[in-house]
Amino acid sequence: MATAQAQAKIAIPNDLEPYWMPFTANRAFKKRPKMIVGAKDMHYISSDGRRLMDGAAGLWCTNAGHNRAPIVEAIQREAATLDYAPAFQFSHPKAFELASRVAALAPADLDHVFFCNSGSEAVDTALKIALAYHNVRGNASRVRLIGRVRGYHGVGFGGIAVGGIVNNRKQFGALFAGVDHLITTYDREKQAFSIGEPEWGAHLADDLDRLVGLHDASTIAAVIVEPVAASTGVLPPPKGYLERLRAICDKHGILLIFDEVITGFGRLGYPFAAERYGVVPDMITFAKGVTSGAVPMGGVIVRKGIYDAFMKGPEHVVELFHGYTYSAHPLACASGLAALDVYREERLFERSRKLEGAWAEAAMRLKGLPNVLDIRTVGLTVGIDLASKPDAVGKRGLEALEAGFFEHDFMFRAVGDTLALSPPLIVSEIQIDEMFDKLARIIKAVA
Ligand SMILES: Cc1ncc(COP(=O)(O)O)c(C=O)c1O
């Protein structure tokens, strides 16, 4: 019987049913699969052999473009040289080399790097470091974590607790105790169709003072925000907002964490958004672009004072009881080093900065098309809010995604009825025009 079952499985090698897809309408996908079988530079190849323009750098991650030879070859070499080295009490040279390279890209004294395998792990790692930091300094009452409404910090329990997206929270019980949220920085009435950072809204950072008034600073460990809340629809920070948040954190001894899983590695024209905004957080979380998406990797960059606070006591004792089997995996490190080389040699962060104006101008051409309620651009990203269909939130977004894939050879993100673009940083001006022309036709098609 077991053999018959096994044979039956062999006879159906590509049954779509067993794979429970993440953040996907599974039944809709399986009725009409959008299957990708290859990629090169700015394009994906679909299973029916079409070349599709990648408007989203995969999932905001393949910043150097797809299947870049130096990255592919570095991974191949590493796989044949060192498949794995234990992450605890042993290591390998590329882990140290990559930590040095990443730290060198970060501002000020953000100079120590803890590696993990995803953005979600990076966030949970940063939250744990924040709690442990206060603990080792004798401030054990600082246990509260502050996120923000409409924040996305991955899907770990810590990340969904500080996150502010209702669908990601509502099915998962009481979450993590002792968490509160700042109000969102987005107000369509005041900010609609802003290019870059909106003029209105710096004062929204003062909401942290409200939370300090409510909970007392002595109970608050850290605040975590995305410099640009990307996954929730690209919400750039109002001018002056992040500076003000930093000042309030400083006043109260609260750590400030920038979740740069998307904003890192050139998306906003700089290695990190911290540099674009001239604000130095206490920790930066990163993932995605560090390897240009080719091998999973994430991490946390911490300021020297945080690392040093742990380096006390007997030297044979583990300082932080935290880590992953695959922290600084050799393949991820090789991919990361090669990706950083490509970014540097092709000056891709600068390229992203230079293209920002043309990108924003092309995006704003969609203003006035049917159902377009707002367009927000910053760096090489855009969020376009479409009006929802009556009683069917998300349906227009999904229809746009499908029209893009099946009829216009174009892939992008749809979060509910918000369309989001974030192309690989190698995108050309001609391709930018092509993307927004396609998008205009798609928006009209789903009107
Ligand atoms: C800001 C931010 N944090 C965390 C994550 C989670 O990353 P991952 O999906 O690699 O766990 C994401 C993913 O988009 C993100 O945008």
The ligand as an SDF file (V2000), in Angstrom:
LIG
                    3D

 16 16  0  0  0  0  0  0  0  0999 V2000
   10.5250   45.9940    7.2020 C   0  0  0  0  0  0  0  0  0  0  0  0
   10.4490   44.5010    7.1550 C   0  0  0  0  0  0  0  0  0  0  0  0
   10.8090   43.7950    8.2340 N   0  0  0  0  0  0  0  0  0  0  0  0
   10.7890   42.4560    8.2260 C   0  0  0  0  0  0  0  0  0  0  0  0
   10.3920   41.7580    7.1200 C   0  0  0  0  0  0  0  0  0  0  0  0
   10.3490   40.2690    7.1510 C   0  0  0  0  0  0  0  0  0  0  0  0
   11.3050   39.7160    6.3380 O   0  0  0  0  0  0  0  0  0  0  0  0
   11.2600   38.1590    5.9740 P   0  0  0  0  0  0  0  0  0  0  0  0
   10.0870   37.9650    5.0630 O   0  0  0  0  0  0  0  0  0  0  0  0
   12.5880   37.9090    5.3290 O   0  0  0  0  0  0  0  0  0  0  0  0
   11.1080   37.4060    7.2450 O   0  0  0  0  0  0  0  0  0  0  0  0
   10.0240   42.4540    5.9770 C   0  0  0  0  0  0  0  0  0  0  0  0
    9.6020   41.7430    4.7620 C   0  0  0  0  0  0  0  0  0  0  0  0
    9.1250   42.3060    3.8100 O   0  0  0  0  0  0  0  0  0  0  0  0
   10.0340   43.8620    5.9990 C   0  0  0  0  0  0  0  0  0  0  0  0
    9.6520   44.5850    4.9440 O   0  0  0  0  0  0  0  0  0  0  0  0
  1  2  1  0
  2  3  1  0
  2 15  2  0
  3  4  2  0
  4  5  1  0
  5  6  1  0
  5 12  2  0
  6  7  1  0
  7  8  1  0
  8  9  2  0
  8 10  1  0
  8 11  1  0
 12 13  1  0
 12 15  1  0
 13 14  2  0
 15 16  1  0
M  END
$$$$
